[in-house]
Amino acid sequence: MSDNRIRSVVIVGGGTAGWMSAATLAKILTTNYCSITLIESDEIGIIGVGEATIPQMATFNRMLEIDEDDFVRRTKGTFKLGIQFRNWGREGHTYFHPFGSYGLNMQGVSFHSHWLRLHQLGEAPRLDEWSLPALAGERGKFMRPFDNGNSPLSSIAYAYHFDAGLYARYLREYSESRGVVRQEGKIVDVTLRGEDGFIESVTLQDGRKIEGDLFIDCSGFRGLLIEQALKSGYEDWSHYLPCNRAIAVPCESTEEITPYTRSTAHTAGWQWRIPLQHRIGNGHVFCSDFMSDDEATDILMKNLDGKPLADPRIVPFKTGRRRQTWVKNCVSLGLAAGFLEPLESTSIWLVQSGLSRLMTMFPDRTFQQADIDRYNRIVANEYEIVREFLVLHYNATERDDSEFWNYCRNMEVPERLAEKIRVFQAYGRTFRENDELFNDTSWFAVMIGQLMKARTYDPVADIMPLEETRARLKHIAEAVHNSAEYMPTHKQFILDNCAAPELVQATAARAA
Ligand SMILES: Cc1cc2nc3c(=O)[nH]c(=O)nc-3n(C[C@H](O)[C@H](O)[C@H](O)COP(=O)(O)OP(=O)(O)OC[C@H]3O[C@@H](n4cnc5c(N)ncnc54)[C@H](O)[C@@H]3O)c2cc1C
């Protein structure tokens, strides 16, 4: 075994990012390879928001060999088929960004190109008719996919909503049972090695010194190691994404549990609604240049489904990313690495993706700069691509009812996004660049959803005789409808498979 092997990893922070890191290292490397220590401070606590995910999360769970029903039950989670956007394209307009794809590609042409052809003839009004997640979401239905030939029921794409505090606790138990050592305490000092500026140790308030070969900074917005000690620098993206505050408040549940996240645009931002088994998570993301905290709180509190269960909490943030998320022997993940608002629930995925890259480029104590540079370049690109997808939601709108929307509609967007918009406007085409997170279907769903117009449809869609296109789309829509009918309600699915005691009790109480 190499002499330079990493012998100790120190993770700073016990929020979602910290415990996801601990669980991943414990599972893949194991504590036989190196010691894994996680330091967290109960006094500081965790951010405790971050409750909606995307389907890639299921891959993370599978990697950890977590039982999905147990995970959903213990985190009081629910299932998510996509995001419903209200008032984004214009006030009063609603669309759904579903997981998975629409219909079926036919004769090598994307389904949405065939749809656009009929749509422009005035024959195919709603894209949702060809997406099982969209239709099932609308009807409050959910089930996992099962092998059913080429029926849409064979490939239902889904993600989760969960309670962030319970998720951290769940992964803590997982990690500790695999040998991760948790140290409680507040870090008050970071010691850098004289000769090269690498991190040597961190010191806790009670004087304990914890040394490590590799440090993973999951300390949240403060970036205790990556920024305060190693001065990575921060790239500020507020000119593209001007929202800079969130107000979060949980409220009582409604009887039905919707299988999707809802995002409702307001005059200077938007409100999230995330249904869990025991409560609904809500928050208003807004820009303080255009709205006061009081006004934003007022809007949030007036738009809750049930009684608030806590006082509203303000979370200030600055959109952007660290210039380098890996510096010397420190890799930052989660809020320590950067922040993009939760409009498409991407932050937890960015942690997952960072971890998977770290595992493929896991260093030894020589910390090769070529690997570090490559890691930083890939992570920077991932953040930028997500940023561009989010900017699309703000920029492609007809809203002109406030200064905020006027700013967003008229702002200059990153050139790569501007090109995607131009390409869409020509023939309604969308593409997935390299291995970017969002695929052509997602770009199409949001571009159409935000009421963008294509000059004409993809000329290659004419490869199919019009009558055949009509017949095939009709057939697929029927299959999607029948599949949605077949599915149980989301709530019933949870009750049958993964209900937390609170949901069982609340359901019994309602029935009595
Ligand atoms: C308003 C909002 C909504 C969000 N919604 C979503 C969403 O729906 N979906 C999604 O994917 N993501 C979402 N996110 C992002 C998500 O919350 C984070 O990616 C995720 O929670 C990771 O947080 P974290 O672990 O990096 O930081 P934190 O939860 O802040 O954890 C930081 C940890 O560091 C410790 N720490 C800090 N300083 C010290 C010190 N000096 N000594 C010892 N320990 C220390 C703290 O005790 C804590 O344990 C949202 C974020 C915000 C702000």
The ligand as an SDF file (V2000), in Angstrom:
LIG
                    3D

 53 58  0  0  0  0  0  0  0  0999 V2000
  -33.6380   28.9080    1.7490 C   0  0  0  0  0  0  0  0  0  0  0  0
  -32.9960   27.6640    1.2550 C   0  0  0  0  0  0  0  0  0  0  0  0
  -33.7700   26.6470    0.7020 C   0  0  0  0  0  0  0  0  0  0  0  0
  -33.1610   25.4930    0.1970 C   0  0  0  0  0  0  0  0  0  0  0  0
  -33.9170   24.5240   -0.3920 N   0  0  0  0  0  0  0  0  0  0  0  0
  -33.2910   23.4690   -0.9810 C   0  0  0  0  0  0  0  0  0  0  0  0
  -34.0270   22.4600   -1.6510 C   0  0  0  0  0  0  0  0  0  0  0  0
  -35.2560   22.4750   -1.6690 O   0  0  0  0  0  0  0  0  0  0  0  0
  -33.3520   21.4700   -2.2510 N   0  0  0  0  0  0  0  0  0  0  0  0
  -31.9910   21.4060   -2.2330 C   0  0  0  0  0  0  0  0  0  0  0  0
  -31.4070   20.5020   -2.8400 O   0  0  0  0  0  0  0  0  0  0  0  0
  -31.2740   22.3100   -1.5400 N   0  0  0  0  0  0  0  0  0  0  0  0
  -31.8930   23.3310   -0.9410 C   0  0  0  0  0  0  0  0  0  0  0  0
  -31.1630   24.2580   -0.2580 N   0  0  0  0  0  0  0  0  0  0  0  0
  -29.7470   24.0280   -0.0650 C   0  0  0  0  0  0  0  0  0  0  0  0
  -29.5640   23.0280    1.0800 C   0  0  0  0  0  0  0  0  0  0  0  0
  -30.1880   23.5300    2.2280 O   0  0  0  0  0  0  0  0  0  0  0  0
  -28.1280   22.8340    1.3570 C   0  0  0  0  0  0  0  0  0  0  0  0
  -27.4780   22.4590    0.1730 O   0  0  0  0  0  0  0  0  0  0  0  0
  -27.9310   21.7190    2.3310 C   0  0  0  0  0  0  0  0  0  0  0  0
  -28.7500   21.8440    3.4260 O   0  0  0  0  0  0  0  0  0  0  0  0
  -26.5140   21.6560    2.7530 C   0  0  0  0  0  0  0  0  0  0  0  0
  -26.2710   22.5100    3.8040 O   0  0  0  0  0  0  0  0  0  0  0  0
  -24.8490   22.4060    4.4400 P   0  0  0  0  0  0  0  0  0  0  0  0
  -24.7160   21.0680    5.0500 O   0  0  0  0  0  0  0  0  0  0  0  0
  -23.8610   22.8230    3.4500 O   0  0  0  0  0  0  0  0  0  0  0  0
  -24.8390   23.5520    5.5640 O   0  0  0  0  0  0  0  0  0  0  0  0
  -25.5190   23.6640    7.0030 P   0  0  0  0  0  0  0  0  0  0  0  0
  -26.7870   22.9190    7.1150 O   0  0  0  0  0  0  0  0  0  0  0  0
  -25.5370   25.1280    7.3090 O   0  0  0  0  0  0  0  0  0  0  0  0
  -24.4920   22.9490    7.9760 O   0  0  0  0  0  0  0  0  0  0  0  0
  -23.3170   23.5750    8.4170 C   0  0  0  0  0  0  0  0  0  0  0  0
  -22.7020   22.7370    9.4920 C   0  0  0  0  0  0  0  0  0  0  0  0
  -21.4430   23.2970    9.8350 O   0  0  0  0  0  0  0  0  0  0  0  0
  -21.3180   23.3600   11.2450 C   0  0  0  0  0  0  0  0  0  0  0  0
  -20.4050   24.4390   11.5920 N   0  0  0  0  0  0  0  0  0  0  0  0
  -20.3690   25.6890   11.0610 C   0  0  0  0  0  0  0  0  0  0  0  0
  -19.4080   26.4180   11.6780 N   0  0  0  0  0  0  0  0  0  0  0  0
  -18.8320   25.5910   12.5860 C   0  0  0  0  0  0  0  0  0  0  0  0
  -17.8000   25.7670   13.5630 C   0  0  0  0  0  0  0  0  0  0  0  0
  -17.1690   26.9280   13.7320 N   0  0  0  0  0  0  0  0  0  0  0  0
  -17.4860   24.7250   14.3400 N   0  0  0  0  0  0  0  0  0  0  0  0
  -18.1270   23.5170   14.2080 C   0  0  0  0  0  0  0  0  0  0  0  0
  -19.1110   23.3100   13.3140 N   0  0  0  0  0  0  0  0  0  0  0  0
  -19.4600   24.3450   12.5340 C   0  0  0  0  0  0  0  0  0  0  0  0
  -22.7490   23.6100   11.7150 C   0  0  0  0  0  0  0  0  0  0  0  0
  -22.9200   23.2580   13.0630 O   0  0  0  0  0  0  0  0  0  0  0  0
  -23.5110   22.6840   10.7780 C   0  0  0  0  0  0  0  0  0  0  0  0
  -23.4910   21.3700   11.3070 O   0  0  0  0  0  0  0  0  0  0  0  0
  -31.7590   25.3710    0.2850 C   0  0  0  0  0  0  0  0  0  0  0  0
  -31.0040   26.3670    0.8960 C   0  0  0  0  0  0  0  0  0  0  0  0
  -31.6050   27.5060    1.3770 C   0  0  0  0  0  0  0  0  0  0  0  0
  -30.7620   28.5620    2.0180 C   0  0  0  0  0  0  0  0  0  0  0  0
  1  2  1  0
  2  3  1  0
  2 52  2  0
  3  4  2  0
  4  5  1  0
  4 50  1  0
  5  6  2  0
  6  7  1  0
  6 13  1  0
  7  8  2  0
  7  9  1  0
  9 10  1  0
 10 11  2  0
 10 12  1  0
 12 13  2  0
 13 14  1  0
 14 15  1  0
 14 50  1  0
 15 16  1  0
 16 17  1  0
 16 18  1  0
 18 19  1  0
 18 20  1  0
 20 21  1  0
 20 22  1  0
 22 23  1  0
 23 24  1  0
 24 25  2  0
 24 26  1  0
 24 27  1  0
 27 28  1  0
 28 29  2  0
 28 30  1  0
 28 31  1  0
 31 32  1  0
 32 33  1  0
 33 34  1  0
 33 48  1  0
 34 35  1  0
 35 36  1  0
 35 46  1  0
 36 37  1  0
 36 45  1  0
 37 38  2  0
 38 39  1  0
 39 40  1  0
 39 45  2  0
 40 41  1  0
 40 42  2  0
 42 43  1  0
 43 44  2  0
 44 45  1  0
 46 47  1  0
 46 48  1  0
 48 49  1  0
 50 51  2  0
 51 52  1  0
 52 53  1  0
M  END
$$$$
